[in-house]
Amino acid sequence: MANDEDTGLGFIAGNPTGISFKYFTSTTRAIDAAAAWSFSDEWMMVHSNYLWHNFGDIEVSKGQLPWY
């Protein structure tokens, strides 16, 4: 599963400010990570998560809306 729809890159606005990344390892599993920093307090935060998505519980008119 390695194509452009499997990955995402985002921006975290506010305090802390940073970047986020998400990569789907399968249709229902993903890894997300972020690195952010505070300009006022001079600290940095890094985190990552392994996610299980459930696409069948919330129905929407277009696309999919998973909970995880």
C-alpha positions in Angstrom: 0.0 0.0 0.0 2.4 2.7 -1.0 0.8 5.5 -3.1 0.1 9.2 -2.6 -3.3 8.6 -0.9 -1.6 6.6 1.9 0.4 9.6 3.3 -0.5 13.1 4.6 1.5 16.0 5.8 -0.1 18.8 7.9 0.6 22.0 9.8 -0.1 22.6 13.5 -1.1 26.2 14.2 -1.0 27.9 17.6 1.2 27.2 20.5 2.9 24.8 19.9 3.5 25.2 16.2 4.7 22.4 14.1 4.2 19.7 11.5 2.2 16.4 11.5 2.5 13.3 9.3 0.1 10.3 8.8 0.9 7.1 6.9 -1.7 4.3 6.3 -0.1 0.9 6.7 -3.3 -0.8 5.6 -6.9 0.2 4.9 -7.7 0.4 8.6 -4.4 1.0 10.3 -2.1 4.1 10.3 0.8 5.7 12.1 0.7 9.4 12.8 3.4 11.6 14.3 4.0 15.2 15.0 6.8 17.6 16.0 5.9 21.0 17.4 7.7 23.7 19.3 6.8 26.7 21.4 8.3 30.0 20.5 7.5 31.7 23.8 8.5 29.0 26.2 11.4 27.4 24.2 10.3 23.8 24.4 9.6 21.1 21.8 7.0 18.3 21.7 7.3 15.0 19.6 4.6 12.3 19.6 3.5 9.3 17.5 0.5 7.0 17.6 -0.6 3.7 16.0 -4.2 4.1 14.9 -7.0 1.6 14.2 -9.8 3.2 12.1 -13.4 2.0 12.0 -15.1 3.2 8.9 -18.5 1.5 9.4 -20.1 3.2 12.4 -20.6 6.8 11.2 -22.5 7.2 7.9 -22.0 10.3 5.8 -23.4 11.3 2.4 -19.9 11.6 0.8 -16.7 9.9 1.6 -15.9 8.2 4.8 -15.7 9.4 8.4 -13.8 7.0 10.7 -13.5 7.1 14.4 -10.3 5.9 16.0 
